[in-house]
Structure formats: C-alpha cells, structure tokens
C-alpha cells in the first residue's frame, strides 16, 4: 500500500515536558490509523505537528509526498481537521454554518451532500444551540469535510458522547473510509480503536511503544485467555493443578490453551457450560502488559 503520511523522528518539548520523543510511523492511503494512549501520552501534540498547528523541534513530516515545511499551502487543500473542541456560532442554523465554512474554500462539497454524509439532513434548519452533543460533533465533522479532503484528522472524535452517539460517529468514519478517505485519529477508548483502526500506534510518555494491526498486536503478545467459572463445586485436585484466582466466589483461570483447559475442567467435573465465560485478550490487556498501567491512569 502507498504511504500517504510519513513521520520521521519528530520531537517536541514544552519547557520541562518532553511531549513527543523521536516518534516515527507511516500511514497508508485509504486506511484508518489510530494513535492510542492515555491523556498526556503525546497523541494530540503529534497530531498537531502533522496538521502544521505546532512546529516540531526535530524531525520531518511528509503528506502526499510533500514536506509540511515547504508545501504547507498545497497540503492544506487536501486535508480536513476535526479538533477535540470547536467553538461555533450558536445562533445560526446547521445549514448556515456549513455555508459559512464553505466560503473559505474555492471548491466545496454541496451542503446537502455534507448533511447526508453526517446524517444531519433533518437538522438543517435547526439552530446550533439546540443540537445535542452528538449532533454538534457530527456537524464539526461535516465542517472538516467541506473541502472534500483526501486525508482527515480526528482528535478524540467521540470524547464525552453517550454510547449511541459514539456509534453514530463510528458509522460515519467507516463510511468515509469506504469512500477512499485516509483517516488518522487519536483516541483513549480501547473499544473505539479496536473497532475502527486498520492499524494503530500505542503511545505512552511521548513515545511509540508498538505499531501494528490491533489483533496482530494482541496475538503477538501471547496474552492469556480468561476463563471465569461461577460453579463453586470444583474438586480440590483441579484447583491444585491449575493456576487460578478466586474473586467474589468465582474461579478465574488464565490459560494459553483454551481448548485444553476446558477439556480438563469438563472431564474432571460435571459442570454446566453456561457457568463458564471466556474472555479473549483485549487491547486494554495489551496496553497494561506493555506499560504496566491502565489507559486512564
């Protein structure tokens, strides 16, 4: 796949804080690439350097083969940006807001097309102050698409939204990918990264820890699968021969071989399969394994 964003050894320091430290990665054309990490990991600063809102102290960034230092104006024509927070005029309608932003570009997507892309057709005549949080976020996304960009940057696009609003944004992002757009997003939601990203980079303390496809990264870490058994009548010989934890009356088994462990447990004791739940390793398990802390710490 062709590389559309190339980041080479960028570093950014704010006084005593090293926000980004020697970060390098590539984004392929047509993929959704995520920067995953806790607050303060350096995700937003990295994104702002790529978007030309911050200047790196060291390193180079290329977008569509152009260096951001020498071809900023050309690059701005082919990118769209959605920020974490965006202030809008409350006393104009959704349609009026899109028309206003469209005047900033020589070639803009039609208002009706943008409303269709973000599913706001029924809110076209609604004043912005009357929109819900999820509807405002979809409007901000529409504004990032006004110039029909090939590359879209989304910084924490679903922070603060309820589960239904988050899924609405996810659907829009996946549809944009189907249209051939390249999307780069930051998030601190594990489920969001696992659901949306073709590849991702896990960041912590300003550094890239690992890069790859979510499921490949989890598989390569060889993390155990968790078996939870609610049946408390487990023979002592099973407990003695198997690593487990007992929490709230439940037996928690960690295993690298689910089939073998299940077969052993079932042959040693008559138990109902409905008493057993299986939890495969997740991105959160991987993050804790790599950093020794949870994403929200």
C-alpha positions in Angstrom: 0.0 0.0 0.0 1.2 3.5 -0.8 2.3 5.7 2.1 0.4 9.0 2.3 1.7 10.3 5.7 5.3 9.8 6.7 6.5 10.9 10.1 10.3 10.8 10.7 11.8 11.2 14.2 9.7 14.1 15.4 10.4 15.6 18.8 8.6 18.4 20.7 9.5 19.8 24.1 7.5 22.3 26.2 9.8 23.8 28.8 10.5 20.8 31.1 8.0 18.5 29.4 9.1 16.2 26.6 5.7 15.8 24.9 6.9 13.9 21.8 10.1 12.0 21.7 11.6 10.6 18.5 8.3 9.5 17.0 8.3 7.8 13.6 5.5 6.0 11.7 3.7 5.7 8.3 0.1 5.9 7.4 -1.1 4.1 4.3 -3.5 5.5 1.8 -7.1 4.5 2.4 -6.6 3.2 5.9 -7.8 4.3 9.4 -4.7 4.7 11.5 -5.0 5.4 15.2 -2.9 6.9 17.9 -3.9 5.2 21.1 -2.8 6.2 24.6 -3.8 7.9 27.9 -4.2 11.6 28.4 -0.8 13.2 28.2 0.7 10.5 26.1 1.6 12.9 23.3 -1.2 12.0 20.9 -2.6 15.4 20.3 0.8 17.1 20.1 1.8 14.6 17.5 -1.4 15.2 15.5 -1.0 19.0 15.7 2.6 18.7 14.4 1.3 16.8 11.4 -1.6 19.3 10.9 1.0 22.1 11.0 -0.5 23.7 14.1 2.7 23.0 16.1 6.3 23.0 14.9 8.5 20.1 15.8 11.8 20.8 17.4 13.3 18.0 15.3 12.2 15.6 12.6 10.3 15.7 9.3 6.7 15.1 8.2 5.6 14.4 4.6 2.0 14.3 3.5 1.1 13.1 0.0 4.8 13.2 -0.8 5.1 16.9 0.2 7.2 18.2 3.2 5.0 20.2 5.5 7.8 22.8 6.0 7.9 23.7 2.3 4.4 22.9 0.9 2.1 23.9 3.7 -0.4 25.7 1.4 -0.7 22.8 -1.0 -1.1 20.3 1.8 -3.9 22.3 3.5 -6.0 21.9 0.3 -6.1 18.1 0.7 -6.6 17.7 4.5 -9.5 18.1 6.9 -9.3 18.5 10.6 -11.7 17.9 13.5 -10.4 19.2 16.8 -11.2 17.9 20.3 -13.2 21.1 20.9 -14.6 23.5 18.4 -16.5 26.8 19.2 -19.4 27.5 16.8 -21.9 30.3 16.5 -24.9 29.2 18.5 -27.5 31.5 16.8 -27.2 30.2 13.2 -28.6 27.0 11.7 -26.7 23.9 10.7 -27.1 24.8 7.0 -25.9 28.4 7.6 -22.9 27.2 9.5 -21.8 24.8 6.7 -22.3 27.6 4.1 -20.1 29.9 6.1 -17.3 27.4 6.3 -17.7 26.5 2.6 -16.8 30.1 1.7 -13.3 29.6 3.0 -12.6 27.1 0.1 -12.6 27.7 -3.6 -14.1 24.2 -4.2 -16.5 23.0 -1.6 -18.8 20.0 -1.3 -22.5 20.9 -1.5 -24.3 21.5 1.7 -26.9 18.7 1.1 -24.1 16.2 0.4 -22.3 17.1 3.6 -25.6 16.8 5.6 -26.1 13.4 4.0 -22.6 12.3 4.9 -23.0 13.0 8.6 -26.8 12.2 8.8 -27.9 15.7 9.7 -30.5 16.2 6.9 -33.4 16.6 9.4 -31.4 19.2 11.5 -30.5 21.5 8.6 -32.8 24.3 9.8 -32.1 23.8 13.5 -30.1 26.4 15.4 -26.8 25.0 16.7 -27.6 25.9 20.3 -30.4 23.3 20.1 -28.3 20.4 18.9 -27.3 17.5 21.2 -23.7 16.8 21.9 -23.6 14.0 19.3 -25.2 16.2 16.7 -22.8 19.0 17.3 -19.9 16.6 16.9 -21.3 15.4 13.6 -21.6 19.0 12.4 -18.0 19.6 13.3 -17.1 16.5 11.3 -19.1 17.9 8.4 -17.0 21.1 8.6 -13.8 19.1 8.4 -15.2 17.6 5.2 -16.2 20.9 3.5 -13.2 20.8 1.1 -13.7 17.1 0.3 -10.2 16.2 1.7 -8.3 13.0 0.9 -6.9 12.9 4.4 -8.9 13.5 7.6 -7.5 14.1 11.1 -9.8 13.4 14.0 -8.7 14.2 17.5 -10.7 12.3 20.2 -13.8 12.4 18.0 -16.2 10.8 20.5 -15.0 12.1 23.9 -17.9 12.9 26.1 -20.6 11.3 23.9 -23.1 8.7 25.0 -22.8 5.2 23.6 -25.4 5.7 20.8 -23.8 9.0 19.7 -20.3 7.3 19.7 -21.6 4.6 17.4 -23.1 7.1 15.0 -19.7 8.7 14.7 -18.1 5.3 14.1 -20.6 4.6 11.3 -19.7 7.9 9.6 -15.9 7.2 9.9 -16.3 3.8 8.4 -18.4 5.2 5.5 -15.7 7.8 4.9 -13.1 5.0 4.6 -15.4 3.3 2.1 -15.3 6.5 0.0 -11.5 6.1 -0.1 -10.6 8.7 2.5 -7.5 8.2 4.7 -8.3 8.8 8.3 -5.9 9.4 11.2 -7.5 9.6 14.7 -6.4 9.8 18.3 -8.4 8.1 21.0 -8.2 6.8 24.5 -11.1 4.4 24.1 -9.9 0.9 23.6 -13.1 -0.4 22.0 -13.0 2.5 19.5 -9.5 1.7 18.4 -10.2 -2.0 18.1 -13.5 -1.3 16.2 -12.2 1.3 13.7 -8.5 1.1 13.2 -6.8 -0.9 10.5 -3.5 -0.2 12.2 -2.6 1.7 15.3 0.3 3.0 17.3 0.3 2.8 21.1 1.8 5.9 22.7 2.9 6.5 26.3 5.1 9.2 27.7 5.6 10.8 24.3 7.0 7.6 22.7 5.6 5.0 20.3 5.6 1.6 22.1 4.4 -0.6 19.3 2.7 -0.3 15.9 0.5 -2.8 14.0 -2.9 -4.3 13.4 -4.9 -4.5 16.7 -5.5 -8.2 16.5 -1.9 -8.9 15.4 -0.5 -7.0 18.3 -2.7 -8.9 20.8 -1.8 -12.2 19.2 1.9 -11.5 19.2 1.9 -10.6 22.9 0.7 -14.2 23.6 -1.5 -13.0 26.4 -3.7 -15.5 28.3 -7.4 -16.1 27.8 -9.5 -15.7 30.9 -12.0 -18.5 31.9 -14.5 -17.5 34.6 -16.4 -20.3 36.3 -19.3 -19.5 38.5 -19.8 -23.1 39.7 -18.2 -23.2 43.1 -18.2 -27.0 43.5 -14.8 -27.6 41.8 -12.8 -30.5 43.1 -9.6 -29.7 45.0 -7.4 -31.7 42.6 -8.5 -29.3 39.8 -7.7 -26.3 41.8 -4.3 -27.7 42.8 -3.2 -28.4 39.2 -4.4 -25.2 37.6 -3.4 -21.5 38.1 -6.4 -19.5 39.2 -7.7 -16.6 41.3 -10.9 -16.7 43.4 -12.8 -13.4 43.2 -16.3 -12.8 44.6 -16.9 -16.6 44.7 -15.9 -17.1 41.1 -12.9 -19.0 39.9 -10.7 -17.1 37.4 -8.4 -19.3 35.3 -5.7 -17.9 33.0 -4.7 -20.1 30.1 -2.7 -20.0 26.9 -4.7 -23.1 25.6 -8.4 -22.6 26.0 -9.4 -26.0 24.4 -7.0 -28.0 26.6 -8.1 -26.1 29.8 -11.8 -26.5 29.1 -11.4 -30.2 28.3 -9.5 -30.7 31.5 -12.1 -28.9 33.6 -15.0 -30.6 32.0 -13.6 -34.1 32.2 -12.7 -33.7 35.8 -16.0 -32.3 36.9 -19.6 -32.3 35.7 -20.4 -28.6 35.2 -22.8 -26.7 33.0 -21.1 -24.8 30.1 -23.5 -21.9 31.0 -21.4 -21.5 34.1 -18.3 -20.7 32.1 -17.5 -17.4 30.4 -14.5 -16.9 28.1 -12.7 -13.5 27.7 -10.1 -13.3 25.0 -7.2 -10.8 25.4 -8.1 -7.2 24.5 -6.3 -4.0 23.6 -6.6 -2.9 27.2 -4.9 -6.1 28.3 -2.2 -5.4 25.8 -1.7 -1.8 26.9 -1.4 -2.9 30.6 1.1 -5.6 29.5 3.2 -3.1 27.6 3.0 -0.1 30.0 2.2 -1.6 33.4 -0.8 0.7 33.9 -4.3 1.2 32.7 -5.2 3.6 29.9 -7.0 6.0 32.3 -4.1 6.4 34.8 
